[in-house]
Amino acid sequence: MAGGRIVIGGAVKSLLPSFYLDSIAPSIKVKKIPFDKPFAIFIGDVTVLGRGFLQVSYEDNKDLLEPLTYVLSGE
């Protein structure tokens, strides 16, 4: 993914390691439609020097995403 945005509002089985967690947004808008739940925001695909955004529902993927949030705290 060299650019663009992909929004996943449901569950995923896994994430590619070439996407890096950037932040957790409390909500997002897609074409002016609000999604009032938290989303994990990833940047990638770094293997192709990409600057695309992958937005994944945090609540639907908590078991997968929660262990990654330590990078946001700086610890």
URRADA-V879884 format. One record per residue. N is the residue number from 1. SS is DSSP state (hx for helix, st for strand, lp for the rest). PHI is phi in radians with two decimals (NA if undefined). OMEGA is omega as a letter, one per 30 degrees, with the letter a starting at -180 (none if undefined). Layout:
BEGIN
n=(N & N)
ss=(SS & SS)
phi=(PHI & PHI)
omega=(OMEGA & OMEGA)
END
This chain:
BEGIN
n=(1 & 2 & 3 & 4 & 5 & 6 & 7 & 8 & 9 & 10 & 11 & 12 & 13 & 14 & 15 & 16 & 17 & 18 & 19 & 20 & 21 & 22 & 23 & 24 & 25 & 26 & 27 & 28 & 29 & 30 & 31 & 32 & 33 & 34 & 35 & 36 & 37 & 38 & 39 & 40 & 41 & 42 & 43 & 44 & 45 & 46 & 47 & 48 & 49 & 50 & 51 & 52 & 53 & 54 & 55 & 56 & 57 & 58 & 59 & 60 & 61 & 62 & 63 & 64 & 65 & 66 & 67 & 68 & 69 & 70 & 71 & 72 & 73 & 74 & 75)
ss=(lp & lp & lp & lp & st & st & st & st & lp & lp & lp & lp & lp & lp & lp & lp & lp & lp & st & st & st & st & st & st & st & lp & lp & st & st & st & lp & lp & st & st & st & lp & lp & lp & st & st & st & st & st & st & lp & hx & hx & hx & lp & lp & lp & st & st & st & st & st & st & lp & hx & hx & hx & hx & hx & hx & hx & hx & hx & hx & hx & hx & hx & hx & hx & lp & lp)
phi=(NA & -1.57 & -3.00 & 1.70 & -2.56 & -2.15 & -2.00 & -2.07 & -1.56 & -2.13 & -1.49 & -2.16 & -1.47 & -2.84 & -2.19 & -1.24 & -1.23 & -1.56 & -1.99 & -1.92 & -1.17 & -1.81 & -2.93 & -2.06 & -1.70 & -1.15 & -2.85 & -2.41 & -2.16 & -2.17 & 0.87 & 1.21 & -1.71 & -1.37 & -2.06 & -1.55 & -2.65 & -1.24 & -2.25 & -1.46 & -1.84 & -1.95 & -2.03 & 3.01 & -1.50 & -1.18 & -1.21 & -2.06 & 0.96 & -1.38 & -2.22 & -1.47 & -2.04 & -2.01 & -1.98 & -2.07 & -0.96 & -1.23 & -1.09 & -1.34 & -2.35 & -0.98 & -1.09 & -1.40 & -1.58 & -0.97 & -1.10 & -1.48 & -1.22 & -1.07 & -1.19 & -1.38 & -1.45 & 1.41 & -1.49)
omega=(a & a & l & a & l & l & l & a & a & a & l & l & a & l & l & a & a & l & a & l & a & a & l & l & a & l & l & l & l & a & l & l & a & l & a & l & a & l & l & a & l & l & l & f & a & l & l & a & a & l & l & l & l & a & a & l & a & a & a & a & a & a & a & a & a & l & a & a & l & a & l & a & l & a & none)
END
